[in-house]
Amino acid sequence: KFWVAADGCTIISRDPRLDSITGASMFGKHMDTILLESEQHRWHAALKQLIPNEGQTHPVLLTTAIEDRTGAPIEVDLFIVDRRDKNYCDLLSPGADDLAGKTLGFLIGLRLARSAEIAPPHQQDAAPVAATPVATMVDVVPHERGASPLCARSMLSGTEVSHQSSMLSVQLPPPEISVCTQQELEEQILQTAWPSLLSTSAQAAATLVAALRLVCQRANGGAMVCVADKAAFDSVFRGSQGAQNLARPCLRTSDGGYMTSLVKGIHISDDRFALAFADFSAHSESDRWAEDHPHPRARGQPKDGAFLMSTSGYCLKAAVKILGLPPPRSWSSVGTKHEAALACAWAVQGCCVLVRSDGGGVHVILRDSEGLHIKQLDPGA
């Protein structure tokens, strides 16, 4: 656990576990220096929920991602307790003098959301060791009649509170969903009206239109296409292909690389690409390529996963599972493919994701400075 100043920015106490993850002392550093850029506004949104009510507030749970010593994202749970109106210096372990002259703000409990390997900051060259949870899960008591607020000492000591209660999660605004026709969306893209993050480049806009037509006209079933700059994909998934540690986002091929090699060097507007995409999205009862497929590498392989396209129109990865991205919203009445699409659009800078359900419904998802936007294509148009 560690303390953040009342401004919600400066880390004002020392936490060896946090230092172990980041590889350096975080004392005196800004929270934005450890959070992924795509997660920083979620941190500030979480703090805004902590509005004091007669000196008592509900703690908030924020599942987010911070950067480890290599710059790779690692998923963590942050338990945030508002202590701006309290003085809990006497509850701190040795090192409380770190807070001299500072204004107490928020007590933060830190827990690795999934198992990860970290090493102490002074042993960075040594073999990594398995991390243990850095904060014990505690129940938060709602402020109902007769109930008392969670004591800060319980959070600090890791004592489990056994009251029947629930942990409050961060409730961010739902994504904006609007309905339009495919033609209307194509016109908006080409006229640079939407989406703003991709339309700065005529090439990127043309690629997005080609992807839209591919998903709408050529797909024979469920499909997902993600369009972004290669550097943006690399910043999230770098060095992660086939990674086993799901504490960080990763890509995992579902077919041993068959589809990636099949469409390599073929532009998304090329009919050869469309034919390969149509075959891939034509699912069967087994959702696999036929055992007698002409290409030996395809035989029996799953027909599953997303296509990652660069804004230049060429495929970076095909038939890959996108794993380890925390869900940014709660999108009801959709399956895991749509949830992965939402998470990818949120995490990858400037990414636009097109996702088609098995029933034929198409959604286009984009994140910009104002949040997540979803275009639902009118099936009757």
C-alpha positions in Angstrom: 0.0 0.0 0.0 1.0 3.6 -0.5 -0.3 7.1 -0.1 -1.1 9.7 -2.9 -1.4 13.4 -2.0 -4.7 15.2 -1.9 -4.1 16.5 -5.4 -4.5 12.9 -6.6 -1.2 13.0 -8.4 1.9 12.8 -6.2 3.0 9.5 -4.5 4.0 10.6 -1.0 5.0 7.3 0.7 7.4 4.5 -0.1 6.1 1.0 -1.1 8.8 -1.7 -1.8 6.3 -3.8 -3.8 5.4 -0.9 -6.1 9.1 -0.2 -6.5 9.7 -3.8 -7.3 7.2 -3.8 -10.1 8.4 -0.5 -11.7 12.1 -1.1 -11.1 12.7 2.3 -9.4 11.6 4.3 -6.4 8.2 5.9 -7.0 8.3 8.2 -4.0 7.7 11.7 -5.1 6.7 10.6 -8.6 3.4 11.4 -10.4 0.8 8.7 -10.8 0.7 9.3 -14.5 4.3 8.2 -14.7 3.4 4.6 -13.8 -0.1 4.3 -15.4 -0.4 3.5 -19.1 -1.3 6.7 -21.0 -4.6 5.0 -22.0 -5.5 4.4 -18.4 -4.6 7.8 -16.8 -8.1 9.3 -17.3 -9.7 6.3 -15.7 -7.6 6.9 -12.5 -8.8 10.5 -12.4 -12.4 9.4 -13.1 -12.1 7.0 -10.1 -11.0 9.8 -7.8 -14.0 11.9 -8.8 -16.3 9.2 -7.4 -14.8 9.6 -4.0 -17.0 12.5 -2.9 -16.9 12.8 0.9 -20.2 12.3 2.7 -20.0 13.5 6.3 -16.4 12.4 6.5 -17.2 8.9 5.1 -16.7 7.6 1.6 -17.0 4.2 -0.2 -13.6 2.8 -1.2 -13.4 2.2 -4.9 -11.8 -0.7 -6.8 -10.0 0.2 -10.1 -8.6 -2.5 -12.3 -6.0 -0.9 -14.5 -2.6 -1.4 -15.9 0.8 0.1 -14.9 4.2 -0.1 -16.6 6.8 -2.5 -15.3 10.5 -2.0 -15.4 10.6 -2.9 -19.1 7.8 -0.6 -20.1 5.4 -3.5 -20.6 1.9 -3.2 -19.1 0.9 -5.3 -16.1 -2.6 -5.5 -14.8 -3.3 -4.5 -11.2 -6.2 -3.8 -8.8 -6.0 -0.5 -7.0 -8.1 -0.2 -3.9 -8.6 3.5 -3.3 -9.7 5.0 0.0 -10.3 8.7 0.4 -8.5 10.0 3.5 -8.3 13.7 2.6 -10.1 14.7 5.8 -8.2 12.3 8.2 -4.8 12.0 9.7 -3.6 8.4 9.7 0.1 9.0 10.0 0.2 6.9 13.1 -1.0 3.9 11.2 1.9 3.9 8.8 4.8 1.5 9.0 8.3 2.9 9.5 8.9 5.6 6.9 6.0 7.8 8.0 8.5 10.7 7.9 8.1 10.4 4.1 4.9 12.4 4.6 6.4 15.3 6.5 5.0 18.5 5.2 2.6 16.7 2.8 -1.2 16.6 2.7 -2.6 13.1 3.0 -5.1 12.3 0.3 -5.7 8.7 -0.8 -4.7 5.4 0.6 -4.0 2.9 -2.2 -4.0 -0.8 -1.8 -2.1 -2.6 -4.6 -2.7 -6.2 -5.8 -1.6 -7.9 -8.9 -4.7 -8.8 -10.9 -3.0 -11.9 -12.2 0.2 -13.7 -11.4 3.3 -12.0 -12.6 7.0 -12.2 -12.3 8.9 -9.3 -10.7 12.2 -8.8 -9.0 13.3 -6.5 -6.2 14.5 -3.1 -7.6 18.0 -3.7 -6.3 18.2 -7.2 -7.9 17.1 -6.4 -11.4 19.8 -8.5 -12.9 18.8 -11.5 -10.9 16.3 -14.2 -11.9 12.7 -13.0 -11.6 10.7 -14.3 -8.7 7.0 -15.1 -8.5 5.1 -12.2 -6.9 2.6 -12.7 -4.1 -0.5 -10.6 -3.9 0.4 -7.2 -2.6 -2.9 -6.5 -0.9 -5.5 -8.7 0.7 -9.0 -8.6 -0.7 -11.2 -6.9 1.9 -15.0 -6.5 1.9 -16.2 -2.9 1.9 -19.1 -2.2 4.2 -21.8 0.0 2.5 -22.8 2.9 4.7 -26.2 1.6 5.6 -28.0 2.2 8.9 -26.0 0.7 11.7 -23.0 -0.1 9.5 -19.6 1.3 10.1 -17.1 2.4 7.4 -14.0 0.3 6.7 -11.3 1.2 9.1 -8.1 2.3 7.4 -6.2 0.1 9.8 -7.9 -3.0 8.2 -6.7 -2.0 4.8 -3.2 -1.3 6.0 -2.9 -4.5 8.0 -4.6 -6.7 5.4 -7.2 -7.9 7.9 -10.2 -9.5 6.2 -13.6 -8.0 7.1 -16.3 -10.6 7.1 -19.4 -8.4 6.8 -21.8 -9.3 4.1 -21.1 -6.6 1.6 -19.8 -5.9 -1.9 -16.8 -4.1 -3.3 -17.6 -1.0 -5.3 -16.1 -1.0 -8.8 -15.4 2.0 -10.9 -18.5 2.9 -12.9 -17.5 4.8 -16.0 -20.1 6.2 -18.4 -21.4 3.7 -20.9 -20.0 3.9 -24.5 -21.9 6.1 -26.9 -23.9 4.0 -29.4 -25.5 5.4 -32.5 -27.1 3.8 -35.5 -26.3 4.6 -39.1 -26.1 2.9 -42.5 -23.0 1.6 -44.1 -23.2 4.3 -46.7 -23.5 7.1 -44.1 -20.5 5.8 -42.2 -18.4 5.5 -45.4 -19.2 9.1 -46.2 -18.3 10.3 -42.7 -15.0 8.5 -42.9 -14.1 9.8 -46.3 -15.2 13.4 -45.4 -13.0 13.2 -42.3 -16.1 13.6 -40.1 -15.6 10.4 -38.2 -13.5 8.8 -36.8 -11.2 11.7 -36.1 -8.1 9.7 -35.1 -7.9 7.8 -38.4 -9.2 10.4 -40.9 -6.0 12.6 -40.7 -4.6 10.3 -43.4 -6.3 9.6 -46.7 -4.6 6.2 -46.8 -5.9 5.3 -43.4 -9.5 6.4 -44.3 -9.3 4.3 -47.5 -8.1 1.3 -45.5 -11.0 1.7 -43.0 -13.5 1.9 -45.8 -12.1 -1.2 -47.3 -12.3 -3.0 -44.0 -15.9 -1.9 -43.5 -16.8 -3.3 -46.9 -14.9 -6.5 -46.2 -16.8 -7.1 -42.9 -20.2 -6.1 -44.3 -20.1 -7.7 -47.7 -17.6 -10.5 -47.7 -17.7 -12.0 -44.3 -19.7 -15.2 -44.0 -20.0 -15.2 -40.2 -18.5 -13.7 -37.2 -15.3 -11.7 -37.7 -13.2 -8.9 -36.1 -10.8 -6.5 -37.9 -8.7 -4.0 -35.9 -7.2 -1.1 -37.9 -4.3 1.1 -36.4 -0.8 2.2 -36.9 1.7 -0.6 -36.5 3.5 1.4 -33.8 0.3 1.6 -31.8 -0.2 -2.2 -31.8 3.5 -2.6 -30.9 3.2 -0.3 -27.9 0.5 -2.6 -26.4 1.5 -6.0 -27.6 5.3 -5.7 -28.2 7.1 -9.0 -27.7 3.9 -10.7 -26.6 3.3 -13.1 -29.5 2.5 -16.4 -27.9 3.3 -15.1 -24.4 2.2 -17.3 -21.5 2.1 -14.6 -18.9 -1.4 -13.1 -19.1 -0.6 -10.4 -16.5 0.1 -8.3 -19.6 -1.7 -8.0 -22.9 -0.7 -10.5 -25.5 -1.5 -11.9 -28.9 -1.8 -15.6 -29.4 -2.2 -17.3 -32.8 -5.0 -19.7 -33.1 -3.8 -21.5 -36.3 0.0 -21.6 -36.0 0.3 -18.5 -38.3 -1.4 -20.0 -41.3 -3.7 -17.0 -42.1 -1.0 -14.5 -41.4 1.2 -16.1 -44.0 -1.7 -16.6 -46.4 -2.5 -12.8 -46.6 1.0 -11.5 -46.1 1.8 -8.7 -48.6 -1.8 -8.7 -50.0 -3.6 -5.3 -49.7 -7.0 -5.4 -47.9 -8.7 -4.0 -51.1 -7.3 -7.0 -53.2 -9.9 -9.6 -54.1 -7.5 -12.3 -53.0 -7.6 -10.9 -49.5 -11.4 -10.8 -49.6 -11.6 -14.5 -50.7 -9.3 -15.6 -47.9 -11.3 -13.6 -45.4 -14.6 -15.0 -46.6 -13.3 -18.6 -46.3 -11.9 -17.9 -42.8 -15.3 -16.4 -41.6 -17.4 -19.2 -43.1 -17.7 -21.2 -39.9 -18.7 -24.9 -39.6 -19.9 -27.0 -36.8 -16.3 -27.5 -35.7 -15.1 -24.0 -36.5 -12.0 -25.5 -38.1 -10.5 -25.8 -41.5 -11.3 -29.1 -43.2 -9.0 -32.0 -42.5 -8.7 -32.5 -46.3 -7.9 -28.8 -47.0 -5.5 -28.4 -49.9 -3.0 -26.6 -47.7 -1.4 -28.9 -45.1 -0.9 -26.0 -42.6 -4.6 -25.3 -42.6 -5.9 -28.8 -41.9 -7.8 -29.0 -38.7 -6.7 -25.5 -37.5 -9.3 -23.3 -35.7 -10.9 -20.5 -37.7 -10.9 -18.1 -34.9 -9.3 -14.7 -33.9 -8.9 -11.2 -35.1 -7.2 -9.5 -38.1 -4.8 -6.7 -37.1 -4.4 -4.3 -40.0 -2.0 -1.4 -40.4 -3.4 1.9 -41.7 -1.5 1.2 -44.9 -3.9 -1.6 -45.6 -1.7 -4.6 -45.0 -2.2 -7.4 -42.4 0.1 -7.5 -39.4 -1.4 -10.5 -37.8 -4.4 -12.7 -38.7 -6.4 -15.3 -36.7 -4.9 -14.1 -33.3 -6.6 -14.0 -29.9 -6.3 -10.7 -28.1 -5.7 -11.6 -24.4 -5.0 -9.7 -21.2 -6.7 -6.4 -21.9 -9.0 -5.2 -19.0 -12.6 -4.4 -20.1 -13.1 -0.7 -20.1 -16.9 -0.8 -20.1 -19.7 -3.2 -19.4 -21.3 -3.8 -22.7 -24.5 -5.8 -22.1 -26.0 -8.4 -24.5 -22.8 -9.1 -26.4 -20.3 -12.0 -26.4 -16.6 -12.3 -25.8 -15.7 -11.2 -29.3 -17.4 -7.8 -28.9 -15.8 -7.4 -25.4 -12.3 -8.0 -26.9 -13.1 -5.5 -29.6 -14.1 -2.9 -27.1 -10.9 -3.6 -25.0 -8.7 -3.4 -28.1 -10.3 -0.1 -29.3 -9.7 1.3 -25.8 -6.1 0.2 -25.3 -4.6 0.7 -28.7 -4.1 4.4 -29.6 -6.0 5.4 -32.7 -7.5 1.9 -33.2 -10.8 1.4 -35.0 -12.3 -2.1 -34.5 -15.0 -3.6 -36.8 -16.8 -6.6 -35.3 -19.4 -8.8 -36.9 -21.6 -11.2 -35.0 -22.4 -14.7 -36.2 -25.9 -13.3 -36.9 -24.6 -10.6 -39.2 -24.8 -7.5 -37.0 -21.9 -5.1 -37.4 -20.5 -2.6 -34.9 -17.6 -0.2 -35.5 -15.8 1.0 -32.3 -13.4 3.9 -31.8 -11.9 5.7 -28.9 -11.0 9.3 -29.1 -10.4 12.1 -26.6 -14.0 12.2 -25.6 -14.3 8.4 -24.9 -15.5 5.3 -26.7 -17.9 5.5 -29.6 -19.8 2.7 -31.2 -21.5 2.8 -34.6 -24.1 0.1 -35.0 -24.9 -0.4 -38.7 -28.6 -0.5 -39.5 -29.3 -4.0 -40.7 -32.4 -2.9 -42.6 -30.6 -0.3 -44.7 
